[in-house]
Amino acid sequence: MNTSEDEKHEFPRWEELYEQQEVESLPWFNPELDEDLEKALDELGLRSGSALDLGTGPGTQAIHLARRGFDVTATDISEAAIRLASEKAQNEGLEITWEQDDILDTRLDRQFDFIFDRECFVCLR
């Protein structure tokens, strides 16, 4: 999908946000497993499989999924977000595949058992 230069500037400057602010101070930071995600996992009986955390941001949801035994791939448009989330996961000894990716021009080429989006699509028109 091609976007005009004007449309590109409507999005926040993700790199600056993640480089200049503490992750925990960002309005979308949630240290807990998302309630809706937890409910869906429990209702569907999902205990393992491949998961994509789309627009992972601080990576907290990807980390929670990895703790639960999922094979997690987490993507974000911001390289800084990916770097910071990856460091946090490494400190916990968790294996997560981190990829910088733009969902409007994705390079993802595989399927997942489920895809989770907490804050990515709300940023799109």
C-alpha positions in Angstrom: 0.0 0.0 0.0 1.4 3.3 -1.0 0.8 6.3 1.2 1.4 9.9 0.4 4.0 11.9 2.2 1.2 13.8 4.0 -0.4 10.6 5.3 3.0 9.3 6.6 3.3 12.5 8.8 0.0 11.9 10.5 1.4 8.9 12.4 3.4 9.5 15.6 7.1 9.5 15.4 7.5 6.1 16.9 11.3 6.1 17.0 11.4 9.4 18.9 8.7 8.2 21.4 10.6 5.0 22.2 14.0 6.7 22.3 13.0 9.8 24.4 10.5 8.4 26.9 10.5 5.6 29.4 8.4 2.8 28.0 6.4 2.6 31.2 5.3 6.2 30.7 3.7 5.6 27.3 -0.1 5.6 27.4 -0.4 2.1 25.8 2.0 0.5 28.3 0.3 -2.4 30.1 2.5 -4.6 32.2 -0.2 -7.3 32.6 -1.5 -9.8 30.2 -4.4 -8.1 28.3 -7.7 -9.1 29.9 -9.3 -9.9 26.5 -6.4 -11.9 25.4 -6.3 -13.9 28.6 -10.1 -14.5 28.4 -9.8 -15.7 24.7 -6.9 -18.0 25.5 -8.8 -19.6 28.4 -12.1 -19.9 26.5 -10.4 -21.4 23.5 -8.2 -23.6 25.6 -5.1 -22.3 23.8 -2.0 -23.3 25.7 0.6 -23.4 22.9 1.2 -22.8 19.2 2.6 -20.0 17.1 1.5 -16.4 18.0 2.1 -13.1 16.3 2.0 -10.0 18.5 1.3 -7.3 15.9 2.6 -3.8 16.8 4.1 -5.2 20.0 5.4 -1.8 21.3 6.9 -2.5 24.7 6.6 -6.2 24.1 4.7 -7.0 27.3 2.1 -9.1 25.6 4.6 -11.1 23.6 6.5 -11.7 26.8 3.4 -13.0 28.6 2.6 -15.3 25.7 6.2 -16.7 25.7 5.9 -17.3 29.5 2.8 -19.3 28.8 4.7 -21.5 26.3 3.8 -20.0 22.9 6.2 -19.7 20.1 6.0 -15.9 19.7 6.9 -13.6 16.9 6.5 -9.9 17.8 6.6 -7.1 15.3 6.6 -3.3 15.4 7.4 -0.5 13.1 9.8 1.0 15.6 13.3 -0.5 15.8 13.8 1.2 19.2 10.6 -0.5 20.5 11.9 -3.9 19.2 15.3 -3.4 20.8 13.9 -2.4 24.2 11.4 -5.2 24.3 14.0 -7.7 23.1 16.4 -6.7 25.9 13.6 -7.2 28.5 12.8 -10.6 27.2 16.5 -11.7 27.0 16.8 -10.6 30.7 14.1 -13.1 31.5 15.6 -15.8 29.3 12.7 -15.9 26.9 13.0 -16.8 23.3 10.9 -14.5 21.1 11.4 -13.7 17.4 11.5 -9.9 17.2 11.0 -8.3 13.8 10.9 -4.6 12.7 8.0 -4.6 10.2 5.5 -2.2 8.8 2.1 -3.8 8.6 1.2 -1.6 5.7 4.1 -3.1 3.8 4.8 -6.3 5.7 7.6 -8.8 5.0 5.9 -11.5 7.1 5.5 -14.6 4.9 4.3 -17.3 7.3 1.1 -18.3 9.0 0.4 -18.2 12.8 -2.1 -20.1 14.9 -3.3 -16.7 16.2 -2.6 -13.1 15.8 -3.0 -10.6 18.6 -3.3 -6.8 18.1 -3.7 -4.6 21.1 -2.8 -1.2 19.7 -1.7 -1.4 16.1 -4.9 -1.1 14.1 -6.3 1.7 16.2 -3.5 3.9 14.6 -4.8 3.2 11.1 -7.6 4.9 9.3 
